[in-house]
Amino acid sequence: MSDYKTAIQSVFPKPVCKRIESAVQQHPKPEELALLFHDVAYLTQQAGQKGEDQPSHAKKRKLDDGAAVAHANGTSQPDAQSVDPASLTTILECKDVSFQIPARKKLKLHMVRDSKDARRQEIRLVDQKTSMLEHSLPADQIEHAFCLPVPEKQQRQCNFVLLPKPGAVSPSGAPCEQVLFTLNEIAPQEAISAEQKIEEGDTLVSIAERDLSDMLGKYGKKITRPTEKEFASAIPQSHRKGEKAWHVKAHRGTKEGYLWFLSTGILFGFKKPIAFFPFTSIDSISYTSVLQRTFNLVIAARDDPPPHQTDDAEEPEAKEIEFSMLDQQDFAGIDEYVKRHGLNDASMAAQRRAKMYNVNKEKKGDGEEGAEGNGTGEGEEESELQKAEQQLQDDEDEEEEDYVASGGESEGEGESSDEEGEGGEDAGEDEMDEDEVSGED
């Protein structure tokens, strides 16, 4: 709160500063109004500096992740999806949140909504000392969201993973980045949830999960959690006896991390960037270097096709990604997961992609029928291929039966044997042996 005072005092005269301070104190949400005046003071100062023979190029406020918010003539880049600060309403506010992506630091988690348009919502990362906006992610630009228990920690914690859509752009005009933050499973102290009633037994995780679920629900999305139905590790947790682990240790090259086998796909984290393989992107899964204690998992995947891709559009080529040093104790559980979702069968890839088009659309009925229609077309293609393969197999079986019935000789072979020997004793014995073998079979 005191930071904004310094900012406005460097720009506005004392009478105006007093009026601003009075307005902030009387406002129902003083921190939000203070943040607004702080930004106004910053932009005003930048505009004044530019008029004093400053370089003509746009001023940039650098972020820790290397991105920058450009300010031309004292105004930020316009964006249709940006929440209007004047109509900003808080959904959830939580201080001292540990972020790993896009920056490794503690920031304030701020979920906001435009009171003029409830569908325009953002997740904001705000510097607690300066109240400056570090990063923002519009809720409608989130493609996948996960809540995953932090592995191998004595204290219970959960990682929230937010993955943007391909090509998503933030309100500042910069590309949207992945977001990863950690919350403790402890009772809320300074968390403010304007949307949910805090109940007995609630934790920071449960409150954030509810608010985030409500936010994403407006766009047909939901938070994915690991479940025992999908996969649970067979390796006991030494620090939490009796509790199941949902992850599998693995290496991708020299990068160590964890694999999560979820209801929507396979995730590898938590180093930047996080890799997620939805079922629609996986061609097949195979195993290599299967040893007594470890094995490697190879995922053949391609970029997930856009939801509005035409049928005749060429699909990108699948790439193989190998994860090594998985514990042999988890082989059975992983193999069961792979087979249950048909991920070991490359011929099912196109059909799986067709069936999962529009899976997160809000409107159902017509959309579902359209998706099924796409899947049916692919299914007919697959069934025709299977029929052709079956016919080929039947023809081969008939040839084998004819071969056995003729004593194991083709027409050419019979003529050749007659020329070499005219019914010799050795040839007769060989033919009898073959007849006896075929009889036993």
C-alpha positions as CSV (number, residue, x, y, z in Angstrom):
1,M,0.0,0.0,0.0
2,S,2.8,2.4,0.8
3,D,4.5,1.8,-2.5
4,Y,1.7,3.5,-4.5
5,K,2.1,6.6,-2.3
6,T,5.7,7.0,-3.4
7,A,4.6,6.6,-7.0
8,I,1.9,9.2,-7.0
9,Q,3.9,11.7,-5.0
10,S,6.6,11.7,-7.6
11,V,4.0,12.6,-10.3
12,F,1.0,14.5,-8.8
13,P,0.9,17.6,-6.6
14,K,0.2,17.2,-2.8
15,P,-3.5,18.1,-3.0
16,V,-4.2,15.5,-5.6
17,C,-2.2,12.9,-3.7
18,K,-4.3,13.5,-0.6
19,R,-7.5,13.1,-2.5
20,I,-6.1,9.8,-4.0
21,E,-5.1,8.5,-0.6
22,S,-8.6,9.4,0.8
23,A,-10.3,7.6,-2.1
24,V,-8.1,4.5,-1.6
25,Q,-8.9,4.3,2.2
26,Q,-12.6,4.7,1.6
27,H,-12.7,2.1,-1.2
28,P,-14.1,-1.4,-0.3
29,K,-11.0,-2.9,-1.9
30,P,-8.2,-0.4,-1.3
31,E,-5.4,-2.6,-2.6
32,E,-7.1,-2.8,-6.1
33,L,-7.5,0.9,-6.3
34,A,-4.0,1.5,-5.0
35,L,-2.7,-0.8,-7.8
36,L,-4.7,1.2,-10.3
37,F,-3.3,4.6,-9.2
38,H,0.2,3.1,-9.1
39,D,-0.1,2.1,-12.7
40,V,-1.5,5.5,-13.6
41,A,1.4,7.2,-11.9
42,Y,3.9,5.0,-13.7
43,L,2.4,5.6,-17.1
44,T,2.2,9.3,-16.5
45,Q,5.8,9.4,-15.4
46,Q,6.9,7.5,-18.6
47,A,4.9,9.9,-20.8
48,G,6.6,12.9,-19.0
49,Q,10.1,11.4,-19.4
50,K,9.5,10.8,-23.1
51,G,8.7,14.4,-23.6
52,E,12.1,15.4,-22.0
53,D,14.2,14.3,-25.0
54,Q,14.0,10.6,-24.0
55,P,14.6,8.0,-26.8
56,S,11.7,7.8,-29.1
57,H,11.5,4.0,-28.8
58,A,8.8,2.5,-26.6
59,K,9.6,2.2,-22.9
60,K,9.6,-1.4,-21.7
61,R,8.9,-2.8,-18.3
62,K,10.9,-6.0,-18.1
63,L,9.5,-9.1,-16.6
64,D,11.6,-11.8,-15.0
65,D,10.7,-14.3,-17.8
66,G,12.3,-12.0,-20.4
67,A,9.0,-10.7,-21.8
68,A,8.2,-7.1,-21.8
69,V,5.2,-4.9,-21.8
70,A,5.6,-2.1,-24.3
71,H,4.3,1.3,-23.6
72,A,4.0,3.7,-26.5
73,N,3.1,7.3,-25.8
74,G,2.4,6.3,-22.2
75,T,-0.3,3.7,-22.9
76,S,0.0,0.0,-22.9
77,Q,-0.8,-2.2,-25.9
78,P,-4.5,-2.6,-26.2
79,D,-6.0,-6.1,-26.0
80,A,-9.6,-7.1,-26.5
81,Q,-9.4,-9.8,-23.8
82,S,-7.8,-7.6,-21.1
83,V,-9.8,-7.0,-18.0
84,D,-10.7,-3.4,-17.5
85,P,-8.9,-2.2,-14.3
86,A,-11.8,0.1,-13.5
87,S,-14.2,-2.7,-13.4
88,L,-12.0,-5.3,-11.8
89,T,-13.5,-7.7,-9.3
90,T,-11.4,-10.1,-7.1
91,I,-12.3,-13.8,-7.3
92,L,-9.3,-15.0,-5.2
93,E,-6.3,-13.3,-3.7
94,C,-3.4,-15.2,-2.1
95,K,-0.1,-13.7,-1.0
96,D,3.3,-15.3,-0.7
97,V,2.6,-17.9,-3.3
98,S,5.7,-19.9,-4.6
99,F,5.8,-19.8,-8.4
100,Q,8.3,-21.9,-10.4
101,I,7.0,-20.9,-13.9
102,P,7.2,-18.4,-15.5
103,A,9.5,-17.0,-12.7
104,R,11.0,-18.7,-9.6
105,K,9.9,-16.3,-6.9
106,K,7.1,-15.5,-4.4
107,L,4.3,-13.5,-5.9
108,K,0.7,-12.6,-5.1
109,L,-1.8,-14.8,-6.9
110,H,-4.7,-12.7,-8.0
111,M,-7.8,-14.1,-9.9
112,V,-10.0,-11.4,-11.2
113,R,-13.1,-10.8,-13.3
114,D,-14.4,-8.0,-15.3
115,S,-17.6,-6.9,-13.5
116,K,-19.0,-5.7,-16.8
117,D,-18.4,-9.0,-18.5
118,A,-18.3,-12.1,-16.3
119,R,-16.7,-14.2,-19.0
120,R,-13.6,-12.0,-19.1
121,Q,-11.4,-13.3,-16.4
122,E,-7.7,-13.4,-15.7
123,I,-5.1,-15.0,-13.5
124,R,-2.6,-12.4,-12.5
125,L,0.9,-12.6,-10.9
126,V,1.6,-9.5,-9.0
127,D,4.8,-8.3,-7.3
128,Q,4.0,-8.0,-3.6
129,K,6.5,-5.1,-3.0
130,T,5.8,-2.9,-6.0
131,S,2.3,-4.1,-6.8
132,M,3.4,-4.3,-10.4
133,L,1.8,-6.9,-12.7
134,E,4.4,-9.5,-13.6
135,H,2.4,-11.8,-15.7
136,S,-1.2,-12.5,-16.7
137,L,-3.1,-15.4,-18.2
138,P,-6.7,-15.0,-19.5
139,A,-8.9,-17.8,-18.3
140,D,-10.3,-18.4,-21.8
141,Q,-6.7,-19.0,-23.1
142,I,-6.1,-22.0,-20.7
143,E,-6.1,-25.3,-22.5
144,H,-5.3,-27.7,-19.6
145,A,-5.2,-27.3,-15.8
146,F,-3.9,-29.8,-13.3
147,C,-3.7,-30.1,-9.5
148,L,-0.9,-32.6,-8.6
149,P,0.5,-33.5,-5.2
150,V,4.1,-32.4,-4.8
151,P,6.2,-35.6,-4.7
152,E,8.6,-36.6,-2.0
153,K,7.7,-33.8,0.4
154,Q,7.1,-34.2,4.1
155,Q,4.6,-31.4,4.2
156,R,1.5,-31.8,2.0
157,Q,1.6,-29.5,-1.0
158,C,0.0,-29.3,-4.4
159,N,1.3,-28.0,-7.7
160,F,-1.2,-26.1,-9.9
161,V,-0.2,-26.4,-13.6
162,L,-1.9,-24.2,-16.1
163,L,-1.0,-24.7,-19.8
164,P,-2.2,-22.1,-22.4
165,K,-3.6,-22.9,-25.8
166,P,-1.2,-22.9,-28.7
167,G,-0.6,-19.4,-29.9
168,A,-2.4,-17.8,-26.9
169,V,-1.6,-14.1,-26.3
170,S,-1.7,-12.3,-23.0
171,P,-3.4,-8.9,-22.5
172,S,0.0,-7.2,-22.9
173,G,0.4,-8.7,-26.3
174,A,3.1,-11.1,-25.3
175,P,2.7,-14.9,-25.8
176,C,1.0,-16.7,-22.9
177,E,3.4,-18.8,-20.9
178,Q,2.9,-21.9,-18.7
179,V,2.1,-21.2,-15.1
180,L,3.1,-23.4,-12.2
181,F,2.6,-22.5,-8.5
182,T,2.6,-24.4,-5.3
183,L,0.1,-24.1,-2.4
184,N,0.4,-25.8,1.0
185,E,-2.4,-28.0,2.4
186,I,-2.9,-25.7,5.4
187,A,-5.7,-23.7,6.7
188,P,-6.1,-20.3,5.0
189,Q,-4.8,-17.3,6.8
190,E,-4.5,-14.4,4.4
191,A,-6.3,-16.0,1.4
192,I,-9.3,-13.9,0.4
193,S,-12.0,-15.7,-1.7
194,A,-14.8,-13.5,-2.7
195,E,-16.5,-16.3,-4.7
196,Q,-16.5,-19.2,-2.2
197,K,-17.6,-19.5,1.4
198,I,-14.7,-20.8,3.4
199,E,-15.8,-23.9,5.3
200,E,-14.3,-25.8,8.2
201,G,-11.5,-28.0,7.0
202,D,-10.7,-25.9,3.9
203,T,-7.1,-25.4,2.9
204,L,-5.4,-23.1,0.5
205,V,-5.4,-25.9,-2.0
206,S,-9.2,-26.6,-1.7
207,I,-10.1,-23.0,-1.9
208,A,-7.9,-22.3,-4.9
209,E,-9.1,-25.4,-6.7
210,R,-12.8,-24.5,-6.2
211,D,-12.3,-20.9,-7.5
212,L,-10.2,-22.0,-10.4
213,S,-12.7,-24.8,-11.3
214,D,-15.6,-22.2,-11.3
215,M,-13.5,-19.9,-13.5
216,L,-12.6,-22.6,-16.0
217,G,-16.1,-24.1,-16.0
218,K,-17.4,-21.1,-17.9
219,Y,-15.2,-22.2,-20.8
220,G,-16.0,-25.9,-20.6
221,K,-12.7,-26.8,-18.9
222,K,-11.9,-28.5,-15.6
223,I,-9.0,-29.3,-13.3
224,T,-7.5,-32.7,-13.7
225,R,-6.3,-34.6,-10.7
226,P,-4.6,-38.1,-10.5
227,T,-6.9,-40.9,-9.5
228,E,-6.3,-44.5,-8.4
229,K,-8.6,-45.6,-11.3
230,E,-6.2,-44.3,-13.8
231,F,-2.8,-45.0,-12.1
232,A,-1.2,-45.2,-8.7
233,S,2.4,-46.1,-8.2
234,A,3.3,-49.5,-6.7
235,I,6.3,-48.0,-4.9
236,P,5.4,-47.2,-1.2
237,Q,6.2,-43.7,0.1
238,S,8.7,-44.0,2.9
239,H,7.8,-40.5,4.3
240,R,4.1,-41.2,4.3
241,K,3.3,-44.8,5.1
242,G,0.0,-46.1,3.8
243,E,-0.4,-43.3,1.3
244,K,-0.2,-43.9,-2.5
245,A,2.1,-42.0,-4.8
246,W,0.6,-40.9,-8.2
247,H,3.9,-40.2,-10.0
248,V,6.8,-42.1,-11.5
249,K,10.4,-40.9,-11.5
250,A,11.8,-40.6,-15.0
251,H,14.5,-38.9,-17.0
252,R,14.2,-37.1,-20.3
253,G,17.7,-36.9,-21.5
254,T,19.6,-35.3,-18.6
255,K,16.4,-33.7,-17.2
256,E,15.0,-35.5,-14.1
257,G,11.3,-35.2,-13.4
258,Y,8.1,-37.1,-12.8
259,L,5.5,-38.8,-15.1
260,W,1.8,-38.5,-14.3
261,F,-0.6,-40.9,-16.0
262,L,-3.9,-38.9,-16.0
263,S,-7.4,-39.3,-17.4
264,T,-6.7,-36.8,-20.2
265,G,-3.1,-37.7,-21.0
266,I,0.5,-38.0,-19.7
267,L,2.3,-35.1,-18.1
268,F,6.0,-34.8,-17.4
269,G,7.2,-32.1,-15.0
270,F,8.1,-30.0,-13.3
271,K,11.1,-28.4,-15.0
272,K,10.4,-25.6,-17.6
273,P,8.8,-26.3,-20.0
274,I,6.3,-28.8,-18.8
275,A,5.5,-31.5,-21.4
276,F,1.9,-32.7,-21.7
277,F,0.8,-35.4,-24.1
278,P,-3.0,-35.5,-24.5
279,F,-4.4,-38.8,-25.9
280,T,-5.2,-37.0,-29.1
281,S,-1.5,-36.3,-29.7
282,I,-0.2,-39.8,-28.9
283,D,0.4,-42.2,-31.8
284,S,1.7,-45.1,-29.8
285,I,3.7,-46.0,-26.6
286,S,6.4,-48.7,-26.5
287,Y,9.0,-49.9,-24.1
288,T,12.8,-50.2,-24.6
289,S,15.8,-51.3,-22.5
290,V,13.6,-53.5,-20.3
291,L,15.9,-54.7,-17.5
292,Q,15.5,-56.3,-14.2
293,R,15.1,-53.1,-12.3
294,T,14.4,-50.3,-14.8
295,F,12.9,-49.8,-18.3
296,N,12.4,-47.0,-20.8
297,L,9.1,-45.6,-22.1
298,V,8.9,-44.2,-25.6
299,I,6.0,-41.9,-26.6
300,A,5.4,-41.4,-30.3
301,A,3.5,-38.1,-30.4
302,R,2.7,-35.3,-32.7
303,D,1.4,-31.8,-32.1
304,D,-2.2,-31.9,-31.2
305,P,-4.3,-31.0,-34.2
306,P,-6.4,-27.7,-33.9
307,P,-10.1,-28.3,-33.1
308,H,-11.1,-26.8,-36.5
309,Q,-8.6,-28.6,-38.7
310,T,-10.1,-29.8,-41.9
311,D,-10.1,-33.5,-42.8
312,D,-7.8,-33.1,-45.7
313,A,-5.2,-31.1,-43.8
314,E,-1.9,-32.8,-43.5
315,E,-1.0,-34.0,-40.0
316,P,2.4,-33.2,-38.5
317,E,4.9,-36.1,-38.3
318,A,5.0,-38.0,-35.1
319,K,8.2,-37.6,-33.0
320,E,9.5,-40.1,-30.5
321,I,10.2,-38.9,-26.9
322,E,12.0,-41.4,-24.7
323,F,11.8,-41.4,-20.9
324,S,14.4,-43.5,-19.2
325,M,15.1,-45.2,-15.8
326,L,11.5,-45.9,-14.8
327,D,11.2,-48.3,-11.9
328,Q,10.3,-51.9,-12.9
329,Q,7.8,-52.0,-10.0
330,D,5.6,-49.6,-11.9
331,F,5.7,-51.5,-15.3
332,A,2.5,-53.5,-14.7
333,G,0.5,-50.4,-13.7
334,I,1.8,-48.3,-16.6
335,D,1.2,-51.1,-19.1
336,E,-2.3,-51.6,-17.9
337,Y,-3.0,-47.8,-18.3
338,V,-1.5,-47.8,-21.8
339,K,-3.6,-50.8,-23.0
340,R,-6.8,-49.5,-21.4
341,H,-6.5,-46.3,-23.4
342,G,-5.4,-48.1,-26.6
343,L,-2.1,-46.2,-26.6
344,N,0.0,-49.2,-27.6
345,D,-1.9,-49.5,-31.0
346,A,-0.7,-46.9,-33.5
347,S,-3.7,-47.8,-35.8
348,M,-6.1,-46.3,-33.2
349,A,-4.4,-42.8,-33.2
350,A,-6.5,-41.2,-36.0
351,Q,-9.7,-42.6,-34.6
352,R,-8.8,-41.4,-31.1
353,R,-8.2,-37.9,-32.4
354,A,-11.4,-37.8,-34.3
355,K,-13.5,-38.9,-31.3
356,M,-11.9,-36.3,-29.0
357,Y,-12.5,-33.3,-31.2
358,N,-14.6,-30.6,-29.4
359,V,-14.3,-32.6,-26.2
360,N,-14.3,-29.4,-24.1
361,K,-16.9,-27.5,-26.0
362,E,-19.7,-26.0,-23.8
363,K,-22.5,-26.8,-26.3
364,K,-23.4,-30.4,-26.5
365,G,-25.8,-32.4,-28.7
366,D,-24.9,-31.1,-32.2
367,G,-21.3,-30.8,-31.3
368,E,-21.1,-34.3,-29.9
369,E,-22.9,-35.7,-33.0
370,G,-20.4,-33.9,-35.2
371,A,-17.5,-35.4,-33.2
372,E,-19.0,-38.8,-33.5
373,G,-19.5,-38.3,-37.2
374,N,-15.9,-37.5,-37.6
375,G,-15.0,-40.6,-35.5
376,T,-17.3,-42.8,-37.6
377,G,-15.6,-41.7,-40.8
378,E,-12.2,-42.6,-39.4
379,G,-13.7,-45.9,-38.0
380,E,-15.0,-47.0,-41.4
381,E,-11.5,-46.4,-42.8
382,E,-10.0,-48.4,-40.1
383,S,-12.6,-51.2,-40.5
384,E,-11.9,-51.5,-44.2
385,L,-8.2,-51.7,-43.5
386,Q,-8.8,-54.4,-41.0
387,K,-11.0,-56.4,-43.4
388,A,-8.3,-56.2,-46.0
389,E,-5.7,-57.4,-43.5
390,Q,-8.1,-60.3,-42.4
391,Q,-8.7,-61.3,-46.0
392,L,-4.9,-61.4,-46.7
393,Q,-4.4,-63.5,-43.5
394,D,-7.2,-65.9,-44.7
395,D,-5.5,-66.3,-48.1
396,E,-2.2,-67.1,-46.4
397,D,-3.9,-69.6,-44.2
398,E,-5.5,-71.3,-47.2
399,E,-2.1,-71.5,-49.0
400,E,-0.6,-73.1,-45.9
401,E,-3.4,-75.7,-45.8
402,D,-2.9,-76.5,-49.5
403,Y,0.8,-76.8,-48.9
404,V,0.3,-79.3,-46.0
405,A,-2.3,-81.2,-47.9
406,S,0.1,-81.7,-50.9
407,G,2.7,-83.2,-48.7
408,G,4.6,-79.9,-48.3
409,E,5.5,-79.7,-52.0
410,S,4.4,-77.1,-54.6
411,E,4.0,-78.2,-58.2
412,G,7.5,-77.0,-59.2
413,E,9.0,-78.8,-56.2
414,G,7.3,-82.1,-57.2
415,E,8.7,-82.0,-60.7
416,S,12.1,-81.2,-59.5
417,S,12.2,-84.1,-57.0
418,D,11.0,-86.5,-59.7
419,E,13.8,-85.4,-62.0
420,E,16.4,-85.8,-59.3
421,G,15.4,-89.2,-58.1
422,E,12.8,-91.7,-59.5
423,G,11.1,-92.6,-56.3
424,G,14.3,-93.3,-54.3
425,E,14.1,-94.8,-50.8
426,D,15.4,-91.7,-49.1
427,A,12.8,-89.5,-50.9
428,G,10.0,-91.9,-49.9
429,E,11.1,-91.8,-46.2
430,D,11.1,-88.0,-46.2
431,E,7.6,-87.8,-47.6
432,M,6.4,-90.3,-45.0
433,D,8.0,-88.3,-42.2
434,E,6.2,-85.1,-43.4
435,D,2.9,-86.9,-43.6
436,E,3.4,-88.2,-40.0
437,V,4.2,-84.7,-38.8
438,S,1.2,-83.2,-40.5
439,G,-1.0,-86.0,-39.1
440,E,0.3,-85.3,-35.6
441,D,-0.5,-81.6,-36.0
